[in-house]
Amino acid sequence: MSALDVYQDPALPSPYNYVPSRTVATIFVVLYTFSTITHIIQAMLRSRMWWLFPTICICGAVEVAGWCGRLWSSFIPSSSDAFMLQICATILAPTPLVAANFIILGRIVRKLGTAYSRLPPRWYTIVFCTCDFISLVIQGTGGGMAASSSTNPNQRKGGNVMLAGIVFQLGKSIALTIAVYACLAIEFFVRYFKDKPFSSRRDSKDPSLFGRPHMTQKLKIMSMALAFSTVCLFIRAIYRTIELSDGWSGRIISTELYFNVLDGAMVVLAIYTMNFVHPGVYLSSDDSLHSSEAINIKLREAA
């Protein structure tokens, strides 16, 4: 019996409670690699939106590392190093992508009229990305403890910390961050379509000063893509919360199909959405009918 056969012996202990599929892991490595390379090219050569590198590009690179860990585990399922790599990376990776969604919403708000938004555009980045960073630290700490622990009590402790981080991710999704972010986004679009701005928020540079700005076709598509991406990431956050709520040997965490569909596929959909509906194209300033030049023209006409 070869060493590989021994490592793949189902009788040997595996932290997954199964042997990860080599085919599935390979597919996700290829998908994430292609998306990440495409995002780098799109950011550098087409849009020059440098904030895409610490957000979407980092998400893709870390996802590649995580699925390489699962591919490694398909050869050596009992390897603690492979398990540590995949669990930490797949937990942390989507957080920068969520941060990109916050930034995109701020850009949309700036284009359609800050007076329709309860928060100034820059606060979508400051407030929500700060919460993302806190969640990133908590999840990373818990993931590392859970993956590297060698005894059940420590593993349970690590799992609890990691679960706390994911619950915070979900909790902020529901109560503090994504839910607040979603509510603010919904309120913004409702106020925009009903043309009911916050009068106190208007200033000389606000696009809505002379009436509701026109929503271009590109902004419509970008808004729908943002909503779809957010839903995918929300589903993934729910899954990762439930995954550990039943313990390390529960049915959900021991079922590979759930992970492949509710984690891997959801993040693939979210990150590829931003490939096809790229912010560099769909948030381009030359398509805007409410640029600073247009506002200046209206100011001169009003005078």
C-alpha positions in Angstrom: 0.0 0.0 0.0 1.4 3.4 -1.0 1.7 6.4 1.2 -1.1 8.1 -0.8 -3.4 5.1 -0.3 -2.7 5.3 3.5 -3.5 9.0 3.5 -6.7 8.4 1.7 -7.8 5.5 3.9 -11.3 6.6 5.2 -10.5 4.9 8.5 -7.9 7.6 9.2 -9.2 10.6 11.1 -10.2 13.6 9.0 -11.2 17.0 10.4 -13.7 17.3 7.6 -15.4 14.0 8.5 -15.0 13.2 4.8 -12.4 13.4 2.1 -12.9 16.6 0.0 -13.6 16.0 -3.7 -10.5 16.6 -5.8 -12.5 17.4 -8.8 -14.6 20.0 -7.0 -11.6 21.6 -5.4 -9.8 21.8 -8.7 -12.8 23.5 -10.4 -13.1 26.1 -7.6 -9.3 26.8 -7.8 -9.6 27.4 -11.5 -12.7 29.5 -11.2 -11.3 31.8 -8.4 -7.9 32.1 -10.2 -9.5 33.1 -13.4 -11.8 35.7 -11.7 -8.9 37.1 -9.7 -6.6 37.5 -12.7 -9.5 39.1 -14.6 -10.2 41.5 -11.8 -6.5 42.5 -11.6 -6.5 43.2 -15.4 -9.7 45.1 -15.2 -8.5 47.2 -12.2 -5.1 48.0 -13.7 -5.7 48.4 -17.4 -9.3 49.4 -17.7 -10.6 51.3 -14.7 -7.6 52.1 -12.5 -9.8 51.7 -9.5 -7.0 50.9 -7.0 -9.4 50.2 -4.1 -10.3 47.0 -6.0 -7.0 45.4 -5.1 -7.4 45.4 -1.2 -11.0 44.3 -1.7 -12.2 42.1 -4.6 -8.7 41.0 -5.7 -7.7 40.1 -2.1 -10.9 38.1 -1.8 -10.1 36.1 -4.9 -6.5 35.4 -4.0 -7.4 34.2 -0.5 -10.2 32.0 -1.9 -7.6 30.4 -4.3 -5.5 29.7 -1.2 -8.4 28.2 0.7 -9.4 25.9 -2.2 -5.8 24.9 -2.7 -5.9 23.8 0.9 -9.0 21.6 0.1 -7.3 20.2 -2.9 -4.3 19.4 -0.7 -6.7 17.7 1.7 -8.1 15.6 -1.1 -4.6 13.9 -1.2 -3.9 14.0 2.5 -7.3 14.3 4.3 -5.7 14.0 7.8 -3.2 16.9 7.2 -3.8 19.6 9.9 -1.8 22.1 7.8 -4.1 21.7 4.8 -7.2 21.9 7.0 -5.9 25.0 8.7 -5.2 26.7 5.3 -8.6 26.0 3.9 -10.7 26.8 7.0 -8.9 30.1 7.7 -8.8 31.2 4.1 -12.4 30.3 3.2 -13.7 32.0 6.3 -11.7 35.2 5.8 -11.9 35.6 2.0 -15.4 37.0 1.4 -15.0 39.8 4.0 -13.0 42.1 1.6 -15.6 41.5 -1.1 -18.3 42.7 1.3 -16.3 45.8 1.9 -16.2 46.4 -1.9 -20.0 46.3 -1.9 -20.1 49.1 0.7 -17.8 51.2 -1.4 -19.8 50.7 -4.5 -23.0 51.8 -2.7 -21.2 54.9 -1.6 -20.3 55.6 -5.3 -23.9 55.1 -6.4 -25.1 57.5 -3.7 -22.6 60.1 -4.8 -23.8 59.8 -8.4 -27.6 59.8 -7.7 -27.7 62.4 -5.0 -26.3 62.4 -1.5 -29.4 64.2 -0.3 -31.4 61.0 -0.7 -29.0 59.1 1.6 -29.2 59.2 5.4 -25.4 58.9 5.5 -22.7 60.7 3.5 -21.1 58.4 0.9 -17.8 58.3 2.7 -19.4 56.9 5.8 -20.4 53.7 4.0 -16.7 52.9 3.7 -15.7 54.2 7.1 -18.4 52.6 9.3 -19.1 49.4 7.5 -15.5 48.5 6.5 -14.5 49.1 10.2 -17.1 46.5 11.2 -15.8 44.2 8.5 -12.2 44.5 9.8 -13.4 43.7 13.4 -15.2 40.6 12.1 -12.1 39.7 10.1 -9.9 39.7 13.2 -12.4 37.7 15.3 -13.0 35.1 12.5 -9.3 34.7 11.8 -8.4 34.2 15.4 -11.2 31.6 15.9 -10.4 29.9 12.6 -6.7 29.5 13.5 -7.5 28.2 17.0 -10.0 25.7 15.6 -7.8 24.4 12.9 -4.6 24.1 15.0 -6.1 22.7 18.2 -5.1 19.1 18.9 -7.5 18.5 21.8 -11.2 18.5 21.8 -11.6 21.2 24.5 -9.3 23.6 22.7 -10.9 22.8 19.4 -14.3 23.5 20.9 -13.0 26.8 22.3 -11.6 27.7 18.9 -14.8 26.7 17.2 -16.7 28.9 19.7 -14.5 31.9 19.0 -14.8 31.3 15.2 -18.6 30.9 15.6 -18.7 34.2 17.5 -16.9 35.9 14.6 -19.2 34.4 12.1 -22.2 35.2 14.2 -20.9 38.8 14.5 -20.6 38.7 10.7 -24.2 37.5 10.5 -25.2 39.7 13.4 -23.9 42.7 11.7 -25.5 41.4 8.5 -28.9 41.4 10.4 -28.5 44.1 13.0 -25.3 46.2 12.8 -23.8 46.2 9.3 -25.3 44.5 6.3 -28.8 44.9 7.7 -28.2 48.6 8.4 -26.4 48.8 5.1 -29.3 47.2 3.3 -31.9 49.3 5.1 -30.0 52.5 4.3 -29.6 51.3 0.7 -33.4 50.5 0.4 -34.2 53.9 2.0 -31.9 55.6 -0.4 -33.5 54.1 -3.5 -37.0 54.6 -2.2 -36.3 58.3 -1.6 -34.6 58.6 -4.9 -37.5 57.1 -6.9 -40.0 59.1 -4.9 -37.8 62.2 -5.2 -37.9 62.8 -1.4 -34.4 64.0 -0.4 -33.3 65.1 3.0 -33.5 68.8 2.6 -30.9 69.4 5.3 -28.4 67.2 3.3 -28.4 69.3 0.2 -25.5 71.6 -0.7 -24.2 73.4 -3.8 -22.5 70.2 -5.1 -25.4 67.8 -4.6 -26.7 66.4 -7.9 -30.3 66.5 -6.7 -30.1 70.3 -6.2 -32.0 70.9 -9.4 -34.3 67.9 -9.3 -33.8 64.1 -9.3 -30.7 63.1 -11.3 -31.2 60.6 -14.1 -30.4 57.0 -13.4 -28.6 55.7 -16.4 -28.9 52.2 -17.6 -25.4 51.5 -16.3 -26.3 52.6 -12.8 -29.5 50.4 -12.9 -27.4 47.4 -13.9 -24.8 48.2 -11.2 -27.5 48.5 -8.5 -29.0 45.2 -9.4 -25.6 43.5 -9.5 -24.8 45.0 -6.1 -28.1 43.6 -4.7 -27.5 40.2 -6.1 -23.9 40.0 -4.8 -25.1 41.1 -1.3 -27.7 38.4 -1.3 -25.2 35.7 -2.2 -22.8 36.8 0.5 -25.7 37.0 3.0 -26.6 33.3 2.2 -23.0 32.3 2.7 -22.8 34.1 6.1 -26.0 32.2 7.2 -24.5 28.9 6.2 -21.2 29.4 8.0 -23.1 30.4 11.1 -25.3 27.3 11.0 -22.3 25.1 10.0 -20.7 25.3 13.4 -23.8 25.6 15.5 -24.2 21.8 15.4 -20.6 21.1 16.4 -17.5 19.8 14.6 -19.2 16.4 13.9 -22.6 17.7 13.0 -24.5 16.7 9.8 -24.1 20.1 8.1 -20.3 20.5 8.6 -19.9 16.9 7.6 -21.8 17.2 4.3 -19.5 18.4 1.6 -22.3 19.4 -0.8 -23.5 22.1 1.6 -20.1 23.7 1.7 -19.6 23.5 -2.1 -23.0 25.1 -2.8 -23.6 27.5 0.1 -20.0 28.7 0.5 -18.0 28.1 -2.6 -20.7 28.7 -5.2 -22.2 31.7 -3.4 -18.8 33.5 -3.3 -18.2 32.5 -7.0 -21.5 34.1 -8.0 -20.7 37.2 -6.0 -17.2 37.7 -7.3 -18.1 36.9 -10.9 -21.0 39.4 -10.8 -18.4 42.1 -10.3 -16.4 40.7 -13.3 -19.4 41.0 -15.6 -20.8 44.2 -14.0 -17.5 45.8 -13.3 -17.5 49.0 -11.3 -14.9 50.5 -13.6 -17.4 50.3 -16.4 -20.7 50.7 -14.8 -19.7 53.5 -12.4 -17.8 55.4 -15.1 -18.1 59.2 -14.7 -18.4 59.9 -18.4 -21.8 58.2 -18.5 -23.2 60.3 -15.7 -25.6 63.1 -16.4 -25.0 64.7 -13.0 -21.2 65.2 -13.0 -19.7 68.3 -11.5 -19.5 69.9 -14.9 -23.2 69.4 -15.4 -23.9 70.9 -12.0 -21.9 73.9 -12.8 -23.8 74.4 -16.0 -27.1 74.2 -14.1 -25.8 76.7 -11.6 -24.8 79.1 -14.3 -28.2 78.7 -16.0 -30.0 79.3 -12.6 -28.0 82.5 -12.1 
